[in-house]
Amino acid sequence: MNYEFDWGGIVPALPYLAQGMQTTLILVVVGMTLGISLGCVLAILRIFAPKPIAKLAAGYVNFFRSMPLILTIFWMFFLMPIVLRAITGNPYLSVGAMYSAIVALVLAESAYYCEIIRAGINSVRSGQMAAGKAIGMTTLQCLRWVVLPQALKNMTPALINQSIGLLKDTSLVYVISLNDFLGAAGQMGLRNGQLVEFYLFSAAVYLVICSAGVALVNHLQKKNKQAF
Amino acid sequence: MIEVKDVTKHYGSFQVLSNCSTVIERGEVVVICGPSGSGKSTLIKTLNGLERITSGDIVVEGVSLTHKKTDFAKLRSRIGMVFQSFELFPHLSVIENLTLGQMRVLKRSKQESIERGVGYLQKVGLAAHRDKYPGQLSGGQQQRVAIARALTMDPVAMLFDEPTSALDPEMVGEVLDVMVKLADDGMTMVCVTHEMGFARKVSDRVIFMDQGRIIEDCTTEGFFGDVQNRSPRAQEFLAQILTH
């Protein structure tokens, strides 16, 4: 190989890369929290709500699972200002890339989280719901105290897997010029003429983070095998 | 106390219960028996509204289960149910299993719930296991905890759906002992069971079901003692089980 690696540019660039990483982490954490919350609501609607509402929730899920995430991000970036301006009547209202990215990620990821949570809830023995009802608890109480705690234990590995996917999906926000970690690395690389080194470095960072996530999943799956 | 009035239930096009009627008085111990598929489990589950009925009515302590405004959760908190598969909450310890319903449904304080829970655990002989998890208990122990869990809600009646059918033979006795004690204390009990020895010893009445219908509904002495006057299907059933 004739290419000479020049890693010198990486250390001075770290502060800039750290800012990008901050954006990535915000997107992941907010995406996960709001995504799982919305996914929970959707899952409960799909399982327990009357048929018309359940169908709406199912439609939402199917829609966002069918759309390429890049398209969803674009839409939110261009659509949200239009919609909000129409609602608030303020023609100068701007939303900004960060907020559109968050909304896009939450809406899309919640569809996937919904399916994971639905599978988790259905994996709890039906007798548990009956037993909870038999001591006088309402359906919601059964969910809160009996079914969901067990379901969450079952679905945590899948949830973490999905979140690892979310981490990688955040790199798509470059299309709306939002600077996440990968975007920052690319910019630095271009500026220094060290694109290869910077991309290799980013790959290493993603690898470390995702490996930690996968290790957590494996650990939890082993622990679960010992449980009830 | 519990009136079953001409109850019919369909699962789609399949008729599970046909025109079942009976009355269960306070303090009575009633055993429901019959061959598999006769609808016994379904019938007992309709008594606390876990299964809905297609037609007819069920009135529990004056509350009609088919009335639109019936608060099923409230009704179920007054009737205890014990399941064949125990259905303890595996993510909670034994004492937590007993206090969950008391705190969330009856709104008792944690202190009081624990006190009452331990009291009932002592009654079923398992006070030493209060902090264990269901997975660490044997089947017989789990079922006794399940009975204690139902009792902590201070029910007016207890429903048992084949409580010993999933147990090793050695553990059946310890559970039946608890049920006998309950009966002696005057609890109203409806039991679906195959344990004819228990039925004979403890119950006041026997209901025999076949293919979704109540074929026999008579006193225990009449069912086991006066066999010639029973219907042919019941005689067949008795002949089979009493030869063991």
Interface residues (C-beta under 8 A of the other chain):
Chain A: R125 G127 Q128 A130 A131 G132 K133 A134 I135 G136 M137 T138 Q141 W145 V146 P149 Q150 K153 A227 F228
Chain B: N48 L50 F72 A73 K74 L75 R76 S77 R78 I79 G80 M81 F83 S85 E87 L88 F89 P90 H91 L100 G101 R104 V105 L106 Y133 P134 G135 R149 A150 M153
